């Protein structure tokens, strides 16, 4: 009789119902229960048809069986979990769009990177210059193409001849120049040293305005730019030369505006102190004069100014017009005049 009862129970009830169960105790979580019974949270959820991590004290949870053959009467939730595709490890994103309040430090930590690697990948020089909405690359592309360089093609081999024709790589001149020199831009005067003040216009402000425009043009073409000052602050002459001498292969460009007791004096002039600086001075003088047009060409001149004399590399000082001349003063207030001065110096540097 007992054998018949056992046989009936075996046929009527699935083996899965005989599986172990666990009564939830106070303070227990799905993760702790799964760890104690050598299973996973996902399997535990599937075995009990649970979609969330919320469980209550006293709840009875069926523990998933490790048997390979499972009875057809297992719950639908368990069946659906087995039929679902296996999860694959999520790939690391290749880009990140900057959100409000984010900094490079937090972005780097989020993706397990360093700030330096993000700066290098995105060619950012100042880590404070990221903006909301900016898209940052998080990994280098699978192919690396050097800018301005044409990759040399493979040698063309003729079957009928033993000669091999090789094509040489072509390099952009502007790219090689931009990597060759560091351009040190020195806006003259600043801070307590305003320079000339004529008709309500300060020379230090004019110098800085032209310098910033020039720096923007150079950076856009891949040049490395260093400015002695970027705001209205005082800097000694020795400090300016010291900054320039930090870079072994640099060009030093000091920007000024002229003034004289003779109010009829006007025009453009450029100064140099060495033979290496003379050619750059000639190019700058020609570039500014050609851009401005209707003003006097006062040529290039040799002067032993402190910033020129104490600078080790080619150095020039450009005087971009006479503030003491009322007509020229009125013109140099315009954005056009300052833009033409910056463009003229930029063209000279590229030709140099």
Buried (B, 14 or more C-beta within 10 A) or exposed (E): EEEEEEEEEEEEEBBBEEBEEBEBEEEBEBEEBBEEBEBBBBBBBBBBEBEEEEBEEEEEBBBBBEEEEBBEEBBEBBEEBEEEEEEEEEEEEEEBEBEEEBEBEEBBEEBEBEBEBBBEBBEBEEBEEBEEEEEBEBEEEEEEEEEBEEEEEEEEEEEEEEEEEEEEEEEBEEBEBBBEBBBBBBBBBBEEBBBBEBEEBBBBBBBBBBBBBBBEBBBEEBBBBBBBBEEBEEBEBEEBBBBBBEBEEBBBBBBBBBBEEEBEBBBBBBBBBBEEBBBBBBBBBBBBBBBBEEBBBBEBEEEEBEBBEBBBBBBBBBBBBBBBBBEBBEBBBEEEBBBBBBBBBBBBBBEB
